[in-house]
Amino acid sequence: MKKLIYLFLFAFIASSTFVSCDDDEDKIESPFKTVILGAQSNTVIDGFYSINEEKTYTMDEAYANQATIDLLCFYEEGRNDITISSPGANITEIFTGDNNPENWTVTDTTYFYQLESTVFTVAQFAALSIDDSIIETLFDAEEAKRKAKLLQADDIYAFQTEDNYYGILRVISVTQGETGSVEFEYIIKK
């Protein structure tokens, strides 16, 4: 009888362990974050983003959280079209109102370096993990710009934030215009 009880106890523990492992697999979080940012006249989609907070903000909310803002979206016809930039990029005459980035006291700068599709592909981007050293090494500080402009689907940029976070982003989709938006995914080197 004791052997039968031990056998049932062993079977119960083993089945609990396997069930527990299955639950852990379901909880694995992707290293990629997906963000949608709206351009300056988009009243539906927030236009500012904090990488540390992993959160979007309206312009008024961003003004109240200036030190956390790494990215913003704007549209400038023909010159930049839909663009991802940062408060430190000296963007003028795009945003309006008292809380626009021209009036901020903290203007962190994020730098972007576009990766050519012959150098780094969408498939390589999708295979990245947070500990890949290539995330940092693909960023070229000498050639980096303060704007990722004229964005199109599958554009890939290496970037560095004011807080020295290195990441890579891939544009998923773009809607042009002052009420437009950009959707992208990114990964940060840990």
C-alpha distance (Angstrom), angle and dihedral (degrees) to the residues before:
residue distance angle dihedral
M1 . . .
K2 3.82 . .
K3 3.81 90.3 .
L4 3.80 90.5 52.8
I5 3.82 91.5 51.2
Y6 3.80 91.0 48.2
L7 3.80 90.2 48.4
F8 3.83 91.3 52.3
L9 3.81 91.1 45.4
F10 3.82 91.4 50.4
A11 3.83 91.0 47.7
F12 3.81 90.9 50.2
I13 3.81 93.5 49.6
A14 3.80 92.2 46.0
S15 3.80 93.2 49.6
S16 3.82 91.1 47.3
T17 3.78 90.1 52.1
F18 3.80 92.9 51.7
V19 3.80 92.2 46.4
S20 3.80 89.2 49.1
C21 3.81 91.1 52.1
D22 3.80 90.7 51.2
D23 3.80 90.3 52.9
D24 3.82 91.1 51.3
E25 3.81 91.4 53.2
D26 3.80 90.3 54.7
K27 3.81 90.3 54.3
I28 3.82 97.0 55.7
E29 3.78 105.4 124.9
S30 3.77 121.5 -143.2
P31 3.81 114.7 -115.2
F32 3.82 88.1 -136.7
K33 3.77 122.8 88.7
T34 3.81 120.2 -157.4
V35 3.80 119.1 -147.8
I36 3.80 135.1 179.5
L37 3.80 117.0 -160.3
G38 3.79 125.3 -172.8
A39 3.80 125.3 -141.3
Q40 3.81 122.5 -113.2
S41 3.83 97.3 -77.7
N42 3.80 97.2 39.0
T43 3.82 105.5 117.4
V44 3.81 95.0 -178.2
I45 3.83 104.2 50.0
D46 3.82 122.7 51.2
G47 3.80 113.8 -118.2
F48 3.83 104.2 -155.3
Y49 3.82 130.5 68.8
S50 3.79 138.9 -165.1
I51 3.80 115.8 -155.8
N52 3.82 92.1 -164.7
E53 3.78 91.9 52.0
E54 3.83 94.8 34.3
K55 3.79 85.8 -139.2
T56 3.80 139.4 124.6
Y57 3.78 123.2 -133.8
T58 3.78 139.1 -165.1
M59 3.81 114.4 -122.1
D60 3.81 91.5 -99.6
E61 3.82 91.7 49.4
A62 3.81 90.3 46.1
Y63 3.79 90.4 52.0
A64 3.81 88.6 56.6
N65 3.85 90.0 48.1
Q66 3.82 100.7 38.4
A67 3.80 96.1 145.0
T68 3.82 91.9 59.7
I69 3.82 99.8 48.9
D70 3.81 115.4 107.6
L71 3.81 103.3 159.2
L72 3.76 140.7 30.2
C73 3.79 136.2 175.0
F74 3.77 129.0 -134.5
Y75 3.79 140.3 160.9
E76 3.79 126.8 -134.8
E77 3.80 113.3 173.3
G78 3.79 115.5 -117.6
R79 3.77 95.8 -15.3
N80 3.80 102.0 65.7
D81 3.81 104.1 -13.6
I82 3.83 107.7 -170.4
T83 3.79 106.9 0.3
I84 3.79 138.7 178.5
S85 3.76 112.3 -147.7
S86 3.80 140.0 139.4
P87 3.80 137.0 -111.8
G88 3.82 91.1 -97.8
A89 3.81 94.6 60.9
N90 3.84 93.8 91.8
I91 3.78 93.8 -118.8
T92 3.80 108.9 179.4
E93 3.78 135.4 -177.6
I94 3.81 93.3 12.9
F95 3.80 104.5 92.4
T96 3.80 123.7 46.4
G97 3.78 134.7 -155.0
D98 3.77 135.2 52.4
N99 3.83 94.0 -70.2
N100 3.80 97.5 53.6
P101 3.83 117.0 127.5
E102 3.81 92.0 -104.6
N103 3.84 86.6 71.4
W104 3.80 97.8 46.8
T105 3.80 121.6 116.4
V106 3.84 93.5 -156.0
T107 3.79 113.0 51.9
D108 3.79 110.6 170.8
T109 3.78 115.7 -166.6
T110 3.78 126.7 -138.3
Y111 3.81 117.4 -166.2
F112 3.81 124.3 -148.1
Y113 3.78 132.2 -157.3
Q114 3.80 117.1 -170.3
L115 3.78 114.7 -134.6
E116 3.78 116.2 -144.5
S117 3.81 114.4 -126.1
T118 3.81 88.6 -123.8
V119 3.82 89.7 59.1
F120 3.80 101.1 39.0
T121 3.79 123.5 14.5
V122 3.79 134.4 -157.8
A123 3.82 88.0 -110.7
Q124 3.82 90.7 54.9
F125 3.80 89.6 48.6
A126 3.81 91.3 52.1
A127 3.82 90.6 51.7
L128 3.84 94.9 55.8
S129 3.79 123.4 117.7
I130 3.81 127.1 -164.4
D131 3.79 92.8 -104.1
D132 3.82 96.6 52.8
S133 3.79 108.1 124.2
I134 3.80 89.5 -153.6
I135 3.82 88.9 76.1
E136 3.79 89.7 71.1
T137 3.80 98.3 33.8
L138 3.83 94.4 54.6
F139 3.81 90.3 62.6
D140 3.82 110.5 95.3
A141 3.81 108.3 -159.8
E142 3.81 92.0 -172.2
E143 3.82 92.6 58.3
A144 3.81 99.5 32.1
K145 3.81 121.6 123.4
R146 3.79 132.9 -157.9
K147 3.80 92.0 -122.1
A148 3.79 136.8 51.4
K149 3.80 96.5 -152.8
L150 3.80 141.4 174.7
L151 3.80 86.4 30.4
Q152 3.78 122.1 -162.0
A153 3.79 133.0 177.5
D154 3.82 112.9 -75.6
D155 3.81 94.9 18.9
I156 3.79 106.8 144.8
Y157 3.80 124.9 -154.8
A158 3.79 132.7 -176.5
F159 3.80 109.8 -146.2
Q160 3.79 143.5 -174.8
T161 3.80 123.8 -155.7
E162 3.80 128.1 -147.1
D163 3.83 87.0 -102.7
N164 3.84 89.9 56.8
Y165 3.77 96.7 -107.6
Y166 3.78 111.6 152.4
G167 3.76 120.0 -150.6
I168 3.76 146.6 152.9
L169 3.78 124.4 -132.6
R170 3.78 132.3 -166.9
V171 3.78 122.3 -158.7
I172 3.80 111.3 -127.3
S173 3.81 100.9 -178.7
V174 3.79 141.6 -11.4
T175 3.79 132.5 -153.9
Q176 3.80 110.2 -167.6
G177 3.81 125.5 -140.2
E178 3.80 138.9 61.9
T179 3.81 87.7 -73.6
G180 3.80 90.7 43.6
S181 3.78 130.6 108.5
V182 3.77 145.6 -155.3
E183 3.78 126.8 -135.6
F184 3.78 117.8 -159.0
E185 3.76 141.9 159.1
Y186 3.77 125.7 -140.7
I187 3.76 143.6 -177.3
I188 3.82 127.4 -152.1
K189 3.82 124.7 -148.2
K190 3.80 109.9 -118.1
